[in-house]
Amino acid sequence: MSIAENLQRVRGQIADAASSADRNPDDVTLVAVSKTWPAEAILEAFDAGQRVFGENKVQEILEKVDRLPDEVEWHLVGHLQKNKTRKVLPLCSCVHSVDSLALAERMGRVAGDLGIAPSVLLQVNVAGDDAKFGFPERLLREQFGAILAVERLEIAGLMTVPSFDPDPEKTRPFFARLRELRDELAEASGHALPALSMGMSHDFAVAVEEGATLVRVGSSIFGKRDYSR
């Protein structure tokens, strides 16, 4: 199937999942994760109506941004090193992967220098997986006030990446937990956290049912990745 056909299928699955949870499909943003794929593949998706694209590495955004239309909206969905902050913030409308208070403070200082107010999500390691980045729940609760106090950052919500499991039902509890944690933090702080970034190609439908507002879908749109590129 073509990228355009894959996009149509994924959008249909998002709509079905949203409807099953009595949600409006328009409240879910599809982030097409284009890591390792060339600008030509992204342009094909763009021509099929996709506008929001996610990359894992700052370097890939830097290599692709000038080769694609200005209307492309870039999201960084992978780990961000503090020394790459100044390069990526002017290019991305959202960073999904803020995983420490130190990184948030660095981003705030850079955003002040650049005169911007980036939208960011706080990555939470809800599964307690040592192989994954993200705040442990306890630490996020302890530091949430300090994070909100960082100037120039718009803390829009939370993000998580559970361990892969071929059975999407096995990841449902982690998506539900992220939603519950979001609700707890929002109620305790009085700071709205409307965004929940969760779900990838194998489990995005379950994530939508559990409240995702952004789903990060790559291989179901572009195909299997060739990491030898």
Solvent accessible surface area in square Angstrom, and as a share of the most:
residue,aa,sasa,rsa
1,M,162,0.72
2,S,48,0.31
3,I,18,0.09
4,A,44,0.34
5,E,82,0.37
6,N,17,0.09
7,L,0,0.00
8,Q,132,0.59
9,R,87,0.32
10,V,0,0.00
11,R,87,0.32
12,G,34,0.32
13,Q,76,0.34
14,I,9,0.05
15,A,33,0.26
16,D,100,0.52
17,A,6,0.04
18,A,0,0.00
19,S,70,0.45
20,S,80,0.52
21,A,35,0.27
22,D,141,0.73
23,R,54,0.20
24,N,78,0.40
25,P,46,0.29
26,D,127,0.66
27,D,82,0.42
28,V,15,0.08
29,T,52,0.30
30,L,17,0.09
31,V,0,0.00
32,A,0,0.00
33,V,11,0.06
34,S,0,0.00
35,K,45,0.19
36,T,33,0.19
37,W,34,0.12
38,P,51,0.32
39,A,5,0.04
40,E,105,0.47
41,A,12,0.09
42,I,0,0.00
43,L,72,0.36
44,E,77,0.35
45,A,0,0.00
46,F,24,0.10
47,D,111,0.57
48,A,31,0.24
49,G,43,0.42
50,Q,7,0.03
51,R,99,0.36
52,V,17,0.10
53,F,0,0.00
54,G,0,0.00
55,E,0,0.00
56,N,48,0.24
57,K,131,0.56
58,V,10,0.06
59,Q,96,0.43
60,E,28,0.13
61,I,0,0.00
62,L,59,0.29
63,E,100,0.45
64,K,13,0.06
65,V,36,0.21
66,D,133,0.69
67,R,144,0.53
68,L,14,0.07
69,P,40,0.25
70,D,144,0.74
71,E,114,0.51
72,V,12,0.07
73,E,67,0.30
74,W,9,0.03
75,H,6,0.03
76,L,0,0.00
77,V,14,0.08
78,G,8,0.08
79,H,76,0.34
80,L,3,0.01
81,Q,97,0.43
82,K,102,0.43
83,N,111,0.57
84,K,62,0.26
85,T,0,0.00
86,R,102,0.37
87,K,108,0.46
88,V,0,0.00
89,L,4,0.02
90,P,76,0.48
91,L,56,0.28
92,C,11,0.07
93,S,53,0.34
94,C,12,0.07
95,V,1,0.00
96,H,0,0.00
97,S,0,0.00
98,V,0,0.00
99,D,22,0.11
100,S,39,0.25
101,L,36,0.18
102,A,52,0.40
103,L,3,0.02
104,A,0,0.00
105,E,71,0.32
106,R,62,0.23
107,M,0,0.00
108,G,6,0.06
109,R,145,0.53
110,V,0,0.00
111,A,0,0.00
112,G,38,0.36
113,D,99,0.51
114,L,70,0.35
115,G,51,0.49
116,I,54,0.27
117,A,51,0.39
118,P,11,0.07
119,S,28,0.18
120,V,0,0.00
121,L,0,0.00
122,L,0,0.00
123,Q,11,0.05
124,V,0,0.00
125,N,25,0.13
126,V,20,0.12
127,A,36,0.28
128,G,59,0.56
129,D,32,0.17
130,D,150,0.77
131,A,89,0.69
132,K,67,0.28
133,F,108,0.45
134,G,18,0.17
135,F,1,0.01
136,P,67,0.42
137,E,36,0.16
138,R,153,0.56
139,L,55,0.27
140,L,0,0.00
141,R,110,0.40
142,E,109,0.49
143,Q,46,0.20
144,F,9,0.04
145,G,51,0.49
146,A,48,0.38
147,I,0,0.00
148,L,52,0.26
149,A,77,0.60
150,V,22,0.13
151,E,138,0.62
152,R,104,0.38
153,L,18,0.09
154,E,98,0.44
155,I,9,0.04
156,A,23,0.18
157,G,0,0.00
158,L,0,0.00
159,M,1,0.01
160,T,1,0.01
161,V,32,0.19
162,P,7,0.04
163,S,48,0.31
164,F,139,0.58
165,D,40,0.21
166,P,107,0.67
167,D,57,0.30
168,P,43,0.27
169,E,88,0.39
170,K,119,0.51
171,T,2,0.01
172,R,61,0.22
173,P,83,0.52
174,F,65,0.27
175,F,1,0.00
176,A,20,0.15
177,R,60,0.22
178,L,0,0.00
179,R,68,0.25
180,E,74,0.33
181,L,0,0.00
182,R,40,0.14
183,D,69,0.36
184,E,72,0.32
185,L,11,0.05
186,A,22,0.17
187,E,154,0.69
188,A,94,0.73
189,S,50,0.32
190,G,72,0.69
191,H,61,0.27
192,A,78,0.61
193,L,4,0.02
194,P,91,0.57
195,A,14,0.11
196,L,0,0.00
197,S,0,0.00
198,M,0,0.00
199,G,2,0.02
200,M,63,0.28
201,S,27,0.17
202,H,58,0.26
203,D,5,0.03
204,F,9,0.04
205,A,39,0.30
206,V,10,0.06
207,A,0,0.00
208,V,0,0.00
209,E,61,0.27
210,E,24,0.11
211,G,13,0.13
212,A,0,0.00
213,T,30,0.17
214,L,18,0.09
215,V,0,0.00
216,R,7,0.02
217,V,0,0.00
218,G,5,0.05
219,S,46,0.30
220,S,27,0.17
221,I,0,0.00
222,F,12,0.05
223,G,24,0.23
224,K,189,0.80
225,R,39,0.14
226,D,66,0.34
227,Y,152,0.58
228,S,99,0.64
229,R,153,0.56
